[in-house]
Amino acid sequence: MTLPPPGPDARAHSEALAGRIADAIRAGGGWIGFDAWMARALYEPGLGYYAGPARPFGAEGDFVTAPELSPLFAECVAVQVSQWFGHASPEVLEFGAGTGRLAAGVLGALRALGTPARRYAIVEVSGALRARQRETIAREAPWALDAVEWLDALPASIDGVVLGNEVLDAMPVRVWEHEAGVLRELGVAIDAGGGFAWAARPADAALREAVADALRAAHDADDLGGDGAHAGGGPGGADPFARLGPGRYRSELGEQAAAWVATVGRALRRGAMLLIDYGFPAREYYHPQRDGGTLIAHRRHHAHGDVLRWPGLQDVTAHVDFSAVARAARGAGLAPLGYASQARFLLDCGVLERLATDARDAPLDPARVRALGAVQTLLSEAEMGELFKAIAFGRGVPDDALGFARGDRRGAL
């Protein structure tokens, strides 16, 4: 794939970040784990992809998120949030707010539903993104600015609703490879030309056990048929690596995403957490045929596999293991409230009814056609509708979430 080359300023930016990462590799004896490399590439202060001056979101950036595609996404999320407001404080805490479109849309829809947010807090460390979020909210929901607050870190206690759209996929992952009974961790070294290159080392005992636990979860789901119904498979104590076969198998371990869910879950005193992201349950994530893993880079609306290229100038993500996320939430004392495809969640929250209402009030002009196409992207199984999932957990709220009324797949976790 031919990618648009960076200009001189962008290239200099990437080279400055690459220099810092190279220093870390040399300090680490010539090797660092990919999770450490990914953390620097995305979050290094002032230079990382999400911490620097780049504008990654939207048509002028590298990718488009659901709130950017259609305002109906935020309106449907607000329907679910409004229901939870009946059992918790009318406050929202959002992570990964991007351009602020989800925040502005949810604030407006909650007001229209008669359940306005008393407070809307956004955890954001990037000054550039804070400014863009404030600009968006001031433009689209100016009356709500007094209720919006920006935080540098997770508060010690949360009472309300936690939102995270495409947050977990951008958390650093460890990369591992298994072949002929041998497990290795893949990290990053410096090649002869001074660039970055993959390099493997034997997995330590902790990584081996963590990968084995993830594979056991996949095995157990297989044994239950993936839907909570027992399918009469083999014993759970069988060698978990056997499912991978004798050939080379590469994948990721999302330990930081699971740890983040557990940390937020422990802080949630009363309310719910709604996360929407792309990924699979363990039995699909670690399927024998998914032997190349899920790592992907995004630059200028091109998805490609050269994740070590141009640090700081492209997004690097991995799909989410939702079974691991569910285990972490349960470990933090949260109750499951639902797990479904994004399409099913949006349908249960009334996206088609809202679309029909809008259609009565708008002519079928080019703008309307584009709006219909955006909704198709959100719902289509061939696009975002099936790959993206919604998952929710709570404490002190009833298990009757509107967004999971039909098509709840929590048994697959």
C-alpha positions in Angstrom: 0.0 0.0 0.0 1.3 3.5 -0.9 0.7 5.8 2.0 0.7 9.6 1.8 4.2 10.7 2.8 4.5 13.1 5.7 5.7 16.6 5.0 8.9 18.1 6.4 7.4 19.3 9.7 5.6 16.0 10.3 8.6 14.0 9.5 10.7 16.1 11.9 8.1 15.5 14.6 8.2 11.7 14.0 12.0 11.7 14.0 12.1 13.5 17.4 9.7 10.9 18.9 11.6 8.1 17.3 14.8 9.4 18.9 13.2 9.3 22.4 12.0 5.8 21.8 15.4 4.7 20.5 17.0 6.1 23.7 14.5 3.9 25.7 15.4 0.9 23.7 19.2 1.4 24.2 18.5 2.0 27.9 16.6 -1.3 28.0 19.5 -3.3 26.6 18.5 -3.1 23.0 14.9 -4.3 23.4 11.6 -3.0 24.8 8.2 -4.8 24.8 5.7 -3.6 22.2 3.4 -2.3 24.9 6.1 0.1 26.0 6.8 1.1 22.3 3.1 1.6 21.7 2.7 3.7 24.8 5.4 6.1 23.7 4.2 6.2 20.1 0.7 7.2 21.2 1.1 9.1 24.5 4.7 10.5 24.8 4.1 14.1 26.1 4.1 16.6 23.3 5.0 14.1 20.6 2.8 11.0 20.8 0.0 10.6 18.4 -2.7 11.5 21.0 -0.5 13.9 22.9 0.9 16.1 20.1 -0.5 18.7 17.7 -2.0 16.2 15.2 -5.7 16.3 14.5 -6.4 12.6 14.0 -10.2 12.7 13.9 -12.6 13.4 11.1 -12.3 13.8 7.4 -9.1 15.8 7.7 -7.5 13.3 10.0 -6.7 9.6 9.9 -10.1 8.0 10.8 -13.7 8.8 11.6 -15.5 7.6 14.7 -19.2 6.9 15.1 -20.1 10.3 16.7 -18.5 12.0 13.7 -20.5 10.0 11.3 -24.0 10.7 12.5 -25.6 12.7 15.4 -28.0 9.7 15.8 -25.2 7.7 17.5 -24.9 10.2 20.4 -28.7 10.4 20.6 -29.0 6.7 21.0 -26.3 6.7 23.7 -28.2 9.4 25.5 -31.3 7.2 25.5 -29.4 4.6 27.5 -27.7 7.2 29.7 -31.1 8.8 30.5 -32.4 5.4 31.7 -29.5 5.0 34.1 -30.0 8.5 35.4 -33.1 7.2 37.0 -30.9 5.1 39.3 -27.7 7.1 39.8 -26.6 10.7 39.9 -27.3 12.6 36.6 -23.6 12.9 35.9 -21.4 11.6 33.0 -17.7 10.9 33.0 -16.3 10.4 29.5 -12.9 9.0 28.5 -11.5 9.4 25.1 -13.7 12.3 24.1 -11.9 13.0 20.8 -13.3 16.1 19.1 -16.2 16.4 21.7 -18.9 15.4 19.3 -20.2 12.6 21.5 -20.2 14.9 24.5 -22.1 17.7 22.7 -24.6 15.2 21.2 -25.3 13.4 24.5 -25.7 16.7 26.3 -28.2 17.9 23.7 -30.1 14.7 23.6 -30.3 14.4 27.4 -31.8 17.9 27.5 -34.3 17.0 24.9 -35.3 13.8 26.8 -36.0 15.9 29.9 -33.1 14.4 31.9 -30.3 16.9 31.5 -26.8 16.1 32.9 -26.0 18.0 36.0 -22.3 17.5 35.3 -20.4 16.2 32.3 -16.7 15.5 33.1 -14.1 14.6 30.5 -10.9 13.0 31.4 -8.4 14.4 29.0 -4.6 15.1 29.4 -4.0 16.6 25.9 -4.3 20.4 25.9 -4.9 20.4 22.1 -7.8 17.9 22.4 -9.3 19.8 25.4 -9.3 23.0 23.3 -11.0 21.2 20.4 -13.6 19.6 22.7 -14.4 22.9 24.2 -14.8 24.5 20.8 -17.1 21.7 19.7 -19.4 21.9 22.7 -19.4 25.7 22.6 -20.6 25.5 19.0 -23.1 22.7 19.3 -24.3 22.9 22.9 -23.2 26.3 24.2 -25.8 26.3 27.0 -24.1 23.2 28.5 -20.6 24.6 28.9 -21.2 25.5 32.6 -21.9 21.8 33.3 -18.7 20.5 31.5 -15.5 20.0 33.4 -12.1 18.7 32.3 -10.1 16.4 34.5 -6.5 15.3 34.4 -7.1 11.9 36.0 -9.7 9.4 37.1 -11.6 10.7 40.2 -11.4 8.6 43.3 -15.2 8.1 43.4 -17.8 8.0 40.6 -21.6 8.2 40.9 -23.2 8.4 37.5 -22.5 7.0 34.0 -19.1 6.3 32.6 -18.8 6.5 28.8 -15.9 5.3 26.6 -16.2 5.2 22.8 -13.1 3.6 21.1 -11.0 3.9 24.2 -9.9 0.4 24.9 -8.5 -0.3 21.4 -5.9 2.4 21.9 -4.5 1.0 25.1 -1.0 -0.6 24.7 -0.9 -4.4 24.3 1.7 -7.0 24.6 2.4 -9.0 21.5 3.2 -12.7 21.7 3.9 -15.5 19.3 3.6 -19.3 19.7 5.1 -22.0 17.5 5.8 -25.7 18.2 5.2 -25.3 21.9 7.4 -22.3 22.4 6.0 -19.0 23.5 7.9 -15.7 22.7 7.2 -12.1 23.4 7.6 -9.7 20.5 9.1 -6.4 21.2 11.0 -3.7 19.3 14.7 -3.3 18.6 16.8 -0.9 16.5 17.8 -2.4 13.1 21.0 -1.9 11.2 19.6 1.2 9.4 18.6 2.9 12.7 14.9 2.1 12.3 12.6 0.0 14.4 12.2 -3.7 13.9 10.4 -6.6 15.5 12.5 -8.7 17.8 11.5 -11.8 19.9 12.6 -13.1 23.2 11.4 -16.1 25.3 8.2 -15.3 27.3 8.6 -15.0 31.0 6.5 -17.1 33.4 4.1 -14.3 34.0 3.3 -13.7 30.4 3.0 -17.4 29.7 0.4 -17.7 32.5 -1.5 -14.6 31.3 -1.7 -15.9 27.8 -2.7 -19.4 29.1 -5.6 -17.8 31.1 -6.8 -15.9 28.0 -6.7 -19.2 26.0 -8.5 -21.0 28.8 -11.3 -18.5 28.5 -11.6 -19.1 24.8 -11.6 -22.9 25.5 -14.3 -22.6 28.1 -16.5 -20.5 25.7 -16.0 -23.2 23.1 -17.0 -25.8 25.6 -20.2 -23.9 26.2 -20.9 -23.4 22.6 -20.1 -19.7 22.8 -23.6 -18.8 23.9 -23.8 -20.1 27.5 -25.2 -23.5 26.5 -23.0 -26.5 27.3 -21.6 -28.1 24.1 -19.8 -31.0 25.7 -16.3 -30.0 24.8 -13.1 -31.2 26.4 -12.0 -30.5 30.0 -11.1 -27.0 31.0 -7.7 -28.2 32.3 -6.4 -29.3 28.9 -3.3 -27.6 27.4 -4.7 -24.2 26.5 -2.0 -23.7 23.8 -3.3 -26.8 21.9 -6.0 -24.7 20.3 -3.3 -22.7 18.4 -2.0 -25.7 16.5 1.7 -26.4 15.7 2.2 -23.5 13.3 3.2 -19.9 14.0 0.4 -18.0 15.8 0.7 -14.3 16.7 -1.7 -12.3 18.8 -2.0 -9.7 21.6 -2.8 -9.5 25.2 -4.7 -6.4 26.4 -3.6 -6.3 30.0 -3.8 -2.5 30.2 -7.4 -2.4 28.9 -8.5 -4.9 31.5 -6.6 -3.2 34.3 -8.2 0.2 33.3 -11.7 -1.4 33.4 -11.0 -2.8 36.8 -9.7 0.5 38.1 -12.7 2.5 36.8 -15.0 -0.2 38.1 -13.6 0.0 41.6 -14.2 3.8 41.6 -17.8 3.4 40.4 -19.8 3.6 43.6 -23.2 3.7 41.9 -24.1 3.8 38.3 -23.1 2.2 35.0 -20.2 2.0 32.5 -20.9 1.8 28.8 -18.0 1.0 26.5 -18.2 0.8 22.7 -15.3 -0.5 20.6 -14.3 -3.1 18.0 -13.3 -6.6 19.1 -14.4 -10.1 19.9 -15.1 -12.4 22.8 -12.1 -14.7 23.6 -13.3 -17.7 21.5 -13.2 -15.5 18.4 -10.2 -13.3 19.4 -8.0 -16.4 19.8 -9.6 -18.4 17.0 -7.1 -20.8 15.4 -7.6 -19.0 12.0 -6.9 -15.6 13.5 -3.2 -16.4 13.6 -1.9 -13.0 12.6 -3.3 -11.0 15.5 -5.3 -7.8 15.2 -2.7 -5.0 15.3 -3.5 -2.2 12.8 -2.3 1.3 12.0 -4.4 4.1 10.6 -3.1 7.0 8.6 -5.1 9.3 6.3 -8.0 6.8 6.2 -5.7 4.0 5.2 -5.6 0.9 7.4 -2.3 -1.0 7.2 -0.1 -3.4 9.1 3.2 -1.4 9.3 2.6 -0.3 12.9 6.3 0.6 13.6 6.3 3.2 10.8 6.2 6.9 11.5 5.7 6.9 15.3 3.5 9.9 16.3 2.0 10.3 12.9 -0.4 7.3 12.8 -2.8 5.6 15.1 -1.9 2.1 16.4 -4.7 -0.1 17.7 -5.6 -3.7 18.6 -9.0 -5.2 18.8 -10.5 -5.7 22.3 -10.9 -9.1 24.0 -14.3 -8.5 25.5 -14.1 -11.6 27.6 -11.0 -10.2 29.4 -12.9 -6.9 29.9 -15.8 -8.7 31.4 -13.6 -10.7 33.8 -11.9 -7.5 34.9 -15.3 -5.8 35.6 -16.5 -8.8 37.6 -13.3 -8.8 39.6 -14.0 -5.1 40.5 -17.4 -6.1 41.8 -19.5 -4.8 38.8 -22.5 -6.7 37.5 -22.9 -7.3 33.8 -25.7 -5.2 32.1 -25.3 -6.4 28.5 -23.1 -7.2 25.5 -24.3 -6.7 22.0 -23.3 -5.6 18.5 -23.2 -1.9 17.9 -26.1 -2.3 15.4 -28.3 -4.2 17.9 -27.5 -1.6 20.6 -28.4 1.3 18.4 -31.6 -0.4 17.1 -32.7 -1.1 20.7 -32.1 2.5 21.6 -34.4 3.6 18.7 -32.1 4.6 15.9 -34.6 3.7 13.2 -37.5 5.5 14.9 -35.3 8.6 15.1 -34.3 8.2 11.5 -37.9 8.0 10.4 -38.8 11.1 12.4 -35.9 13.0 10.8 -37.0 11.8 7.3 -40.5 13.4 7.7 -38.8 16.8 8.3 -36.1 16.7 5.7 -36.0 16.6 1.8 -34.1 13.9 0.1 -31.3 16.1 -1.0 -27.5 15.2 -1.2 -27.1 16.0 2.5 -29.9 13.7 3.4 -28.4 10.9 1.3 -25.1 11.3 3.1 -26.9 11.1 6.4 -28.6 7.9 5.4 -25.3 6.5 4.3 -23.8 7.3 7.6 -26.5 5.4 9.5 -25.9 2.5 7.1 -22.2 2.5 8.1 -23.2 2.4 11.8 -25.5 -0.6 11.3 -24.2 -2.7 8.5 -22.7 -6.0 9.4 -20.1 -5.4 6.6 -19.0 -2.1 8.2 -19.3 -1.0 11.9 -22.5 -2.7 12.9 -21.1 -6.2 13.8 -17.4 -5.5 14.4 -18.1 -2.9 17.0 -19.7 -4.0 20.2 -21.4 -2.3 23.2 -20.7 -3.7 26.6 -22.0 -2.4 29.9 -21.5 -3.0 33.6 -23.0 -1.4 36.7 -23.3 -1.2 40.4 -26.6 -0.5 42.2 -28.6 -0.2 38.9 -31.2 -2.8 37.7 -30.3 -5.2 34.9 -32.9 -3.9 32.4 -30.8 -1.7 30.1 -32.7 -0.6 27.0 -29.8 -1.0 24.7 -29.6 -4.7 25.4 -33.3 -5.6 25.5 -32.8 -7.8 22.4 -29.7 -9.5 21.1 -27.8 -9.6 24.4 -24.8 -11.9 23.9 -23.3 -11.8 27.3 -23.4 -15.6 27.3 -20.7 -15.6 24.7 -18.2 -13.9 27.0 
